[in-house]
Amino acid sequence: MKKYVVPALAAVVLAGCATPGHKANVTAQQLVHHRYVLSTVDGAPLDASTRMPEISFGENLHVAGSMCNRFMGQGELHGDVLKVKGMASTRMLCAEPRLNELDTLIGEMLTQGAKVSQSQKTLVLETSQHTLTYKLADLVN
């Protein structure tokens, strides 16, 4: 019995020795069929009186969402970087100036590429200048 306990204990200890802070890359399968609502921009919470900007991932990593305007395109993951090819967007002027700014920001982030990370209930899109944090808000549980 003892000869099984020591190897099992060693395996548990070694598993805990993974590099601190290292996260595995997000896969398309982890994103597909999920919807997220924007909660913070650069660490600052969104004003609750504005519309709730969102992003969702469909089949084959089709990306769709909204800030003020709706946007959509074909997503690609390269390691931990998400890019959207052929991104299209509606072009309305929004009454909330902050949402107009966020339209430009999400467009730049997704066409140029944003580092993506995910936890069980959170999605983060990040560039060297900006961080968008989304909370999971699937329509179906």
C-alpha positions as CSV (number, residue, x, y, z in Angstrom):
1,M,0.0,0.0,0.0
2,K,2.8,2.4,0.9
3,K,4.4,2.0,-2.5
4,Y,1.3,3.5,-4.1
5,V,1.0,6.4,-1.7
6,V,4.4,7.9,-2.3
7,P,4.1,8.1,-6.1
8,A,0.5,9.5,-5.8
9,L,1.7,12.1,-3.3
10,A,4.7,13.1,-5.6
11,A,2.3,13.5,-8.5
12,V,0.1,15.9,-6.5
13,V,3.1,17.9,-5.3
14,L,4.5,18.2,-8.8
15,A,1.1,19.3,-10.3
16,G,1.1,22.2,-7.8
17,C,4.5,23.3,-9.1
18,A,3.3,24.8,-12.3
19,T,4.6,28.2,-13.2
20,P,2.7,30.8,-11.1
21,G,0.4,33.0,-13.1
22,H,0.8,30.9,-16.2
23,K,-2.5,30.4,-18.0
24,A,-3.1,28.0,-20.8
25,N,-4.2,29.6,-24.1
26,V,-8.0,30.1,-24.6
27,T,-9.3,27.8,-27.3
28,A,-12.1,28.5,-29.7
29,Q,-14.1,25.7,-28.1
30,Q,-14.0,27.5,-24.8
31,L,-15.5,30.7,-26.4
32,V,-18.0,29.3,-28.8
33,H,-21.7,29.5,-27.7
34,H,-21.0,32.0,-24.9
35,R,-22.2,35.6,-24.4
36,Y,-20.4,38.2,-22.2
37,V,-21.5,41.6,-21.0
38,L,-18.9,44.4,-20.6
39,S,-18.4,45.2,-16.9
40,T,-15.2,47.3,-16.8
41,V,-13.1,49.4,-19.2
42,D,-9.5,49.9,-18.0
43,G,-10.5,48.8,-14.5
44,A,-13.3,51.4,-14.3
45,P,-16.9,50.1,-14.0
46,L,-19.4,51.1,-16.7
47,D,-22.1,53.6,-15.9
48,A,-25.2,51.5,-15.2
49,S,-27.4,54.0,-17.0
50,T,-25.8,53.2,-20.4
51,R,-26.7,50.2,-22.6
52,M,-24.9,47.0,-21.7
53,P,-22.3,46.4,-24.4
54,E,-21.8,42.7,-25.1
55,I,-19.8,40.2,-27.2
56,S,-20.7,36.7,-28.2
57,F,-19.0,33.8,-30.0
58,G,-20.9,31.6,-32.5
59,E,-20.1,28.6,-34.6
60,N,-16.6,28.6,-36.2
61,L,-15.7,31.5,-33.8
62,H,-18.0,34.0,-35.5
63,V,-17.8,37.1,-33.3
64,A,-20.7,39.5,-32.8
65,G,-21.6,42.1,-30.3
66,S,-22.4,45.7,-29.6
67,M,-21.2,48.8,-27.9
68,C,-23.3,51.6,-29.4
69,N,-23.3,50.0,-32.8
70,R,-23.4,46.3,-33.6
71,F,-20.3,44.6,-34.9
72,M,-19.5,41.2,-36.4
73,G,-16.8,39.2,-38.1
74,Q,-14.8,36.0,-38.3
75,G,-12.6,35.5,-35.3
76,E,-9.3,33.8,-35.3
77,L,-7.1,32.7,-32.4
78,H,-3.3,32.8,-32.7
79,G,-2.1,31.6,-29.3
80,D,-3.7,33.9,-26.9
81,V,-4.5,36.7,-29.4
82,L,-8.0,37.1,-30.9
83,K,-8.3,38.9,-34.2
84,V,-11.4,39.4,-36.2
85,K,-11.1,39.4,-40.0
86,G,-13.4,41.4,-42.2
87,M,-15.1,43.1,-39.2
88,A,-18.3,44.9,-40.1
89,S,-20.2,47.4,-38.0
90,T,-23.3,49.6,-38.2
91,R,-22.4,53.3,-38.2
92,M,-24.9,55.2,-36.1
93,L,-24.0,58.1,-33.8
94,C,-24.9,57.1,-30.2
95,A,-26.4,59.6,-27.7
96,E,-23.9,58.3,-25.1
97,P,-20.4,59.7,-25.9
98,R,-18.7,56.9,-23.9
99,L,-20.3,54.3,-26.1
100,N,-19.1,56.1,-29.3
101,E,-15.6,55.9,-27.8
102,L,-16.0,52.2,-27.0
103,D,-17.2,51.5,-30.6
104,T,-13.8,52.8,-31.9
105,L,-11.9,51.0,-29.1
106,I,-13.4,47.5,-29.7
107,G,-13.0,47.9,-33.5
108,E,-9.3,48.7,-33.1
109,M,-8.8,45.9,-30.5
110,L,-10.4,43.2,-32.6
111,T,-8.9,44.1,-36.0
112,Q,-5.4,44.6,-34.7
113,G,-5.6,41.7,-32.2
114,A,-6.2,41.6,-28.5
115,K,-4.8,39.2,-25.9
116,V,-7.7,37.1,-24.6
117,S,-8.0,35.3,-21.3
118,Q,-10.9,33.6,-19.7
119,S,-11.9,32.3,-16.3
120,Q,-15.1,30.5,-15.5
121,K,-17.2,33.6,-15.5
122,T,-15.0,36.3,-17.0
123,L,-13.5,37.2,-20.4
124,V,-10.7,39.7,-20.7
125,L,-9.6,41.4,-23.9
126,E,-6.4,43.3,-23.5
127,T,-3.9,45.4,-25.5
128,S,-0.9,47.4,-24.3
129,Q,-3.2,50.5,-23.9
130,H,-6.6,49.1,-22.9
131,T,-8.4,46.2,-21.0
132,L,-12.0,45.2,-21.5
133,T,-13.4,42.9,-18.8
134,Y,-16.6,41.0,-19.6
135,K,-18.8,38.9,-17.3
136,L,-20.4,35.7,-18.6
137,A,-24.1,36.3,-19.4
138,D,-25.2,33.3,-21.5
139,L,-28.8,33.5,-22.6
140,V,-29.4,29.8,-21.9
141,N,-27.9,27.9,-18.9
